[in-house]
Amino acid sequence: MARAKTIKKAGAASEEVAPKKKGKTTSGEAREYSVTETFAKGDIVYHKIWDDTGEVIETGTTDDGINKMKVAFEKVGVKNLRMG
Protein backbone atom coordinates (compact mmCIF):
# COMPACT_ATOMS: atom_id res chain seq x y z
CA MET A 1 0.00 0.00 0.00
CA ALA A 2 1.29 3.44 -0.84
CA ARG A 3 1.78 5.95 1.92
CA ALA A 4 0.22 9.39 1.80
CA LYS A 5 2.49 12.32 1.05
CA THR A 6 3.51 14.70 3.80
CA ILE A 7 2.11 18.18 3.34
CA LYS A 8 4.00 21.11 4.84
CA LYS A 9 2.00 24.14 5.88
CA ALA A 10 3.55 27.55 6.31
CA GLY A 11 4.21 28.28 9.99
CA ALA A 12 3.03 24.85 11.15
CA ALA A 13 4.67 21.51 11.85
CA SER A 14 4.38 18.95 9.07
CA GLU A 15 1.58 16.42 9.31
CA GLU A 16 0.76 13.29 7.36
CA VAL A 17 -2.57 13.18 5.59
CA ALA A 18 -4.18 9.74 5.51
CA PRO A 19 -5.84 8.67 2.25
CA LYS A 20 -9.62 8.39 2.39
CA LYS A 21 -11.10 4.93 1.95
CA LYS A 22 -14.62 3.95 1.09
CA GLY A 23 -16.63 1.97 3.60
CA LYS A 24 -16.03 1.12 7.21
CA THR A 25 -12.93 2.46 8.92
CA THR A 26 -11.09 0.28 11.40
CA SER A 27 -8.36 0.96 13.87
CA GLY A 28 -6.62 -2.38 13.20
CA GLU A 29 -4.26 -3.42 10.47
CA ALA A 30 -5.13 -5.81 7.67
CA ARG A 31 -4.50 -9.50 8.39
CA GLU A 32 -2.83 -11.57 5.70
CA TYR A 33 -5.20 -14.09 4.10
CA SER A 34 -4.56 -17.75 4.77
CA VAL A 35 -6.93 -20.64 4.13
CA THR A 36 -6.28 -21.89 7.69
CA GLU A 37 -7.27 -18.59 9.36
CA THR A 38 -10.83 -17.62 10.31
CA PHE A 39 -12.22 -14.14 9.72
CA ALA A 40 -15.35 -12.28 10.81
CA LYS A 41 -17.57 -9.80 9.04
CA GLY A 42 -15.86 -6.39 9.01
CA ASP A 43 -12.30 -7.77 9.22
CA ILE A 44 -9.72 -6.28 6.85
CA VAL A 45 -7.85 -8.88 4.77
CA TYR A 46 -4.65 -8.56 2.73
CA HIS A 47 -4.26 -11.03 -0.17
CA LYS A 48 -0.57 -11.48 -0.94
CA ILE A 49 -0.93 -12.90 -4.49
CA TRP A 50 -3.30 -10.16 -5.64
CA ASP A 51 -1.45 -7.50 -3.60
CA ASP A 52 -4.84 -6.17 -2.56
CA THR A 53 -6.73 -5.30 0.61
CA GLY A 54 -10.43 -5.79 1.22
CA GLU A 55 -13.16 -6.02 3.83
CA VAL A 56 -15.04 -9.20 4.74
CA ILE A 57 -18.67 -8.49 3.87
CA GLU A 58 -20.16 -11.94 4.50
CA THR A 59 -19.23 -15.27 6.12
CA GLY A 60 -20.90 -18.64 5.98
CA THR A 61 -20.67 -22.38 5.44
CA THR A 62 -21.30 -24.38 2.27
CA ASP A 63 -23.56 -27.45 2.19
CA ASP A 64 -20.37 -29.53 2.35
CA GLY A 65 -19.34 -27.88 5.64
CA ILE A 66 -16.60 -25.66 4.17
CA ASN A 67 -16.23 -22.24 5.81
CA LYS A 68 -16.29 -19.40 3.30
CA MET A 69 -16.24 -15.61 3.20
CA LYS A 70 -17.04 -12.92 0.68
CA VAL A 71 -14.45 -10.12 0.53
CA ALA A 72 -14.79 -6.77 -1.25
CA PHE A 73 -11.26 -6.00 -2.48
CA GLU A 74 -10.18 -2.55 -3.67
CA LYS A 75 -8.58 -3.68 -6.97
CA VAL A 76 -10.01 -7.09 -7.91
CA GLY A 77 -13.58 -6.61 -6.68
CA VAL A 78 -15.73 -9.04 -4.68
CA LYS A 79 -14.29 -12.55 -4.27
CA ASN A 80 -15.42 -15.72 -2.47
CA LEU A 81 -12.62 -17.29 -0.42
CA ARG A 82 -12.29 -20.36 1.79
CA MET A 83 -11.26 -20.03 5.42
CA GLY A 84 -10.32 -22.21 8.41
C-alpha positions in Angstrom: 0.0 0.0 0.0 1.3 3.4 -0.8 1.8 5.9 1.9 0.2 9.4 1.8 2.5 12.3 1.0 3.5 14.7 3.8 2.1 18.2 3.3 4.0 21.1 4.8 2.0 24.1 5.9 3.5 27.6 6.3 4.2 28.3 10.0 3.0 24.8 11.1 4.7 21.5 11.9 4.4 19.0 9.1 1.6 16.4 9.3 0.8 13.3 7.4 -2.6 13.2 5.6 -4.2 9.7 5.5 -5.8 8.7 2.3 -9.6 8.4 2.4 -11.1 4.9 1.9 -14.6 3.9 1.1 -16.6 2.0 3.6 -16.0 1.1 7.2 -12.9 2.5 8.9 -11.1 0.3 11.4 -8.4 1.0 13.9 -6.6 -2.4 13.2 -4.3 -3.4 10.5 -5.1 -5.8 7.7 -4.5 -9.5 8.4 -2.8 -11.6 5.7 -5.2 -14.1 4.1 -4.6 -17.7 4.8 -6.9 -20.6 4.1 -6.3 -21.9 7.7 -7.3 -18.6 9.4 -10.8 -17.6 10.3 -12.2 -14.1 9.7 -15.3 -12.3 10.8 -17.6 -9.8 9.0 -15.9 -6.4 9.0 -12.3 -7.8 9.2 -9.7 -6.3 6.9 -7.9 -8.9 4.8 -4.7 -8.6 2.7 -4.3 -11.0 -0.2 -0.6 -11.5 -0.9 -0.9 -12.9 -4.5 -3.3 -10.2 -5.6 -1.5 -7.5 -3.6 -4.8 -6.2 -2.6 -6.7 -5.3 0.6 -10.4 -5.8 1.2 -13.2 -6.0 3.8 -15.0 -9.2 4.7 -18.7 -8.5 3.9 -20.2 -11.9 4.5 -19.2 -15.3 6.1 -20.9 -18.6 6.0 -20.7 -22.4 5.4 -21.3 -24.4 2.3 -23.6 -27.4 2.2 -20.4 -29.5 2.3 -19.3 -27.9 5.6 -16.6 -25.7 4.2 -16.2 -22.2 5.8 -16.3 -19.4 3.3 -16.2 -15.6 3.2 -17.0 -12.9 0.7 -14.5 -10.1 0.5 -14.8 -6.8 -1.3 -11.3 -6.0 -2.5 -10.2 -2.5 -3.7 -8.6 -3.7 -7.0 -10.0 -7.1 -7.9 -13.6 -6.6 -6.7 -15.7 -9.0 -4.7 -14.3 -12.6 -4.3 -15.4 -15.7 -2.5 -12.6 -17.3 -0.4 -12.3 -20.4 1.8 -11.3 -20.0 5.4 -10.3 -22.2 8.4 
